Amino acid sequence: MKICAAQTCAVKGDIEKNIVKHLQFIELTIANQCDLILFPELSLTGYEPTLANELATTSKDDRLNCFQQLSDRHKIIICVGLPTKIEAKLFISMIIFQPDKEPITYSKQHLYPTETDYFSPGITPVYLQVEETVVAPAICYELSIPAHSAAAHQNKASIYLASVLNSVAGVDADLQKLSGIARKYHMITFMANYVSESGGYNCAGKTSVWHSDGSLAAQLDSTNEGILIYDTITKESVCKYI
């Protein structure tokens, strides 16, 4: 399987403009014959907790149909970030589009302390079965909760996908944590992060993938948008900047 982690710069609070940008990344990923693309946390709005309530939607939003159409046509899994709402509850979610299936909404189960003023925690874990491979999604702070990666391992995941907003101040510690998750559980581990600014944070980039022994396979830089592609069979990686 070929997996792509996208490193993006979000347009603050503008879902339509971010969709256009996402489509450019997805087309490049399709041209490289990838099976899955992962975007950063809340990628379609930027990481903007104070705007999340007015921007929140669901996987049924017609504006998102383009992702399902591309997934169906090119047999690619597309993982985008978006605030979602159920009744009065607001969630940090990853919407997962799979070929010829209904979209799955995975909502962040473990919130960073400052997020609890805006969001509710999700209650349902999600594990993707991609042929013989189990893929475990994670959203940012969850990678710092040992129970989250342990549960992924217990559910036989061999790939761990971390969709994050990581700042310059915090990125190095999280890179070490993700390397440790890969090494401890023998999971190929990915991190998709922003560059530039989002939610008042100076975003660190360094979108990365680790081999299942915890060693770093590839990493993007700190400033440019791009994609990182990793082949889980050959263990080869490619970095492309946009």
C-alpha positions as MATLAB code, in Angstrom:
seq = 'MKICAAQTCAVKGDIEKNIVKHLQFIELTIANQCDLILFPELSLTGYEPTLANELATTSKDDRLNCFQQLSDRHKIIICVGLPTKIEAKLFISMIIFQPDKEPITYSKQHLYPTETDYFSPGITPVYLQVEETVVAPAICYELSIPAHSAAAHQNKASIYLASVLNSVAGVDADLQKLSGIARKYHMITFMANYVSESGGYNCAGKTSVWHSDGSLAAQLDSTNEGILIYDTITKESVCKYI';
ca = [
       0.000    0.000    0.000;
       1.185    3.515   -0.827;
       0.220    6.119    1.769;
       0.549    9.882    1.397;
       0.760   12.416    4.243;
      -0.032   15.956    3.118;
       1.643   19.044    4.575;
      -0.611   22.039    4.032;
      -1.180   25.702    4.850;
      -4.863   26.276    5.625;
      -6.947   29.263    4.588;
      -8.459   30.377    7.902;
     -12.111   29.394    8.200;
     -12.712   29.030    4.447;
     -13.950   25.527    3.669;
     -14.475   26.189   -0.043;
     -10.950   27.514   -0.651;
      -9.449   24.687    1.391;
     -11.405   22.134   -0.635;
      -9.845   23.533   -3.817;
      -6.401   23.213   -2.252;
      -7.145   19.676   -1.037;
      -8.166   18.632   -4.533;
      -4.784   19.741   -5.863;
      -3.037   17.556   -3.305;
      -5.333   14.617   -4.007;
      -4.798   14.828   -7.781;
      -1.034   14.743   -7.216;
      -1.468   11.767   -4.916;
      -3.580    9.953   -7.503;
      -0.937   10.659  -10.166;
       1.534    8.882   -7.873;
      -0.814    5.888   -7.566;
      -1.378    6.183   -3.823;
      -4.015    4.227   -1.918;
      -4.599    6.709    0.934;
      -3.996   10.391    1.682;
      -3.956   11.899    5.192;
      -4.416   15.637    5.856;
      -3.659   17.608    9.069;
      -6.091   18.138   11.951;
      -9.138   20.237   10.960;
      -7.556   20.661    7.540;
     -10.652   22.036    5.803;
     -11.025   24.986    8.191;
      -7.629   25.352    9.775;
      -7.198   24.793   13.499;
      -9.638   27.480   14.638;
     -11.527   26.459   17.800;
     -13.230   29.859   18.151;
     -14.710   29.507   14.649;
     -15.526   25.824   14.848;
     -19.137   26.159   15.978;
     -20.146   28.283   12.992;
     -18.106   26.153   10.560;
     -19.178   22.736   11.839;
     -20.980   20.397    9.471;
     -21.288   16.654    8.769;
     -20.038   14.099    6.269;
     -23.328   14.626    4.374;
     -22.357   18.189    3.423;
     -22.752   18.476   -0.367;
     -19.497   20.425   -0.581;
     -17.674   17.217    0.338;
     -19.150   15.136   -2.487;
     -16.051   15.770   -4.589;
     -13.984   13.685   -2.163;
     -16.318   10.716   -2.365;
     -16.373   10.944   -6.154;
     -12.568   10.908   -6.352;
     -12.411    8.066   -3.853;
     -14.847    5.986   -5.904;
     -13.246    6.772   -9.253;
      -9.623    6.255   -8.248;
     -10.008    3.718   -5.406;
      -8.272    5.958   -2.913;
      -9.013    6.581    0.771;
      -9.154   10.301    1.617;
      -8.878   11.498    5.247;
      -9.774   15.170    5.778;
     -10.197   17.215    8.959;
     -13.344   19.141    9.854;
     -15.323   20.243   12.918;
     -18.581   18.310   13.112;
     -21.677   18.770   15.229;
     -24.320   16.417   16.607;
     -27.132   18.360   18.244;
     -25.370   20.698   20.711;
     -22.078   18.802   20.767;
     -19.101   19.939   18.720;
     -16.289   17.552   17.719;
     -12.827   17.635   16.171;
     -13.300   15.076   13.431;
     -11.593   13.234   10.624;
     -13.925   12.334    7.782;
     -12.737    9.262    5.928;
     -13.903    8.690    2.365;
     -13.524    5.112    1.120;
     -14.235    3.743   -2.365;
     -17.892    2.799   -2.823;
     -18.686    3.078    0.901;
     -20.386    5.553    3.180;
     -17.967    8.076    4.730;
     -16.787    7.387    8.266;
     -16.525   10.175   10.830;
     -13.870    9.638   13.482;
     -14.059   12.178   16.308;
     -11.103   12.922   18.564;
     -11.514   10.933   21.786;
      -8.774   12.602   23.843;
      -8.907   16.394   23.837;
      -6.055   18.742   24.686;
      -7.012   20.651   27.869;
      -7.603   23.960   26.048;
      -9.970   22.223   23.602;
     -12.482   21.195   26.253;
     -13.919   24.722   26.326;
     -15.112   24.237   22.748;
     -15.367   20.544   21.939;
     -16.751   17.285   23.270;
     -14.697   14.085   23.142;
     -15.628   11.402   20.650;
     -16.583    8.046   22.100;
     -16.146    5.587   19.236;
     -12.742    4.351   18.016;
     -12.284    3.681   14.315;
     -10.050    1.098   12.648;
      -9.924    0.784    8.872;
      -9.616   -2.617    7.279;
      -7.741   -2.128    4.010;
      -7.478   -5.574    2.465;
      -5.372   -7.461    5.039;
      -4.114   -4.322    6.794;
      -5.637   -2.571    9.832;
      -5.109    1.196    9.882;
      -5.624    3.252   13.064;
      -6.367    6.993   12.772;
      -5.297    9.401   15.531;
      -5.906   13.126   15.916;
      -3.088   15.208   17.425;
      -3.113   15.034   21.260;
      -4.208   11.394   21.079;
      -0.662   10.412   20.171;
       0.337   11.598   23.676;
      -2.186    9.258   25.339;
      -0.548    5.813   25.690;
      -3.930    4.071   25.838;
      -4.739    5.277   22.321;
      -1.783    3.646   20.563;
      -2.088    0.604   22.847;
      -5.693    0.152   21.709;
      -4.581    0.414   18.085;
      -2.071   -2.372   18.703;
      -4.652   -4.499   20.505;
      -6.912   -4.164   17.478;
      -4.094   -5.480   15.262;
      -3.255   -2.189   13.560;
       0.001   -2.182   11.643;
      -0.335    1.440   10.442;
      -0.894    4.470   12.708;
      -2.016    7.742   11.083;
      -1.600   10.894   13.180;
      -3.354   13.987   11.816;
      -2.009   16.948   13.778;
      -1.452   20.626   14.303;
       2.010   20.767   15.784;
       3.758   23.989   16.704;
       7.447   24.808   16.482;
       7.575   24.630   20.276;
       5.999   21.186   20.521;
       6.976   19.260   17.442;
      10.243   17.667   18.562;
       8.650   16.025   21.586;
       5.850   14.610   19.442;
       8.279   13.330   16.826;
       9.956   11.352   19.597;
       6.613   10.030   20.835;
       5.600    8.866   17.365;
       8.941    7.175   16.814;
       8.386    5.410   20.123;
       4.899    4.268   19.098;
       6.274    2.833   15.866;
       9.071    1.026   17.701;
       6.987   -0.273   20.605;
       4.115   -1.643   18.553;
       5.878   -2.322   15.235;
       3.455   -0.007   13.441;
       4.391    2.076   10.418;
       3.560    5.546   11.727;
       2.674    8.768    9.919;
       2.270   12.398   10.976;
       0.593   15.001    8.746;
       1.139   18.584    9.949;
       0.610   22.188    8.871;
       3.120   24.813    7.835;
       2.752   28.580    8.343;
       0.195   29.770   10.912;
      -3.088   28.329   12.130;
      -5.093   29.080   15.259;
      -2.408   31.442   16.498;
       0.267   28.735   16.359;
       3.488   28.884   14.355;
       3.181   25.482   12.714;
       6.256   23.320   12.442;
       5.765   21.204    9.335;
       8.135   18.203    9.487;
       5.442   15.840    8.220;
       7.016   12.425    8.754;
       6.836    8.664    8.417;
       8.611    6.088   10.575;
       9.432    2.497    9.723;
       7.937   -0.131   12.016;
      11.230   -0.275   13.974;
      10.852    3.397   14.928;
      13.526    4.734   12.598;
      12.662    7.787   10.531;
      11.918    6.906    6.914;
      11.335   10.404    5.535;
      10.419   13.928    6.597;
       9.313   17.104    4.859;
      10.805   20.482    5.746;
       9.473   23.130    8.121;
       8.152   25.698    5.666;
       6.833   24.303    2.385;
       3.600   22.589    1.428;
       4.069   19.140   -0.002;
       3.384   15.432    0.169;
       5.299   12.527    1.634;
       4.612    9.124    0.041;
       5.615    5.828    1.638;
       5.263    2.347    0.168;
       4.487   -0.080    2.991;
       5.746   -3.028    0.930;
       9.027   -1.733   -0.494;
       9.648    0.727    2.408;
      10.603    3.371   -0.137;
       9.566    7.009    0.320;
       9.235   10.081   -1.881;
       8.954   13.752   -0.861;
       7.401   16.273   -3.243;
       6.912   19.991   -2.625;
       4.068   22.014   -4.089;
];
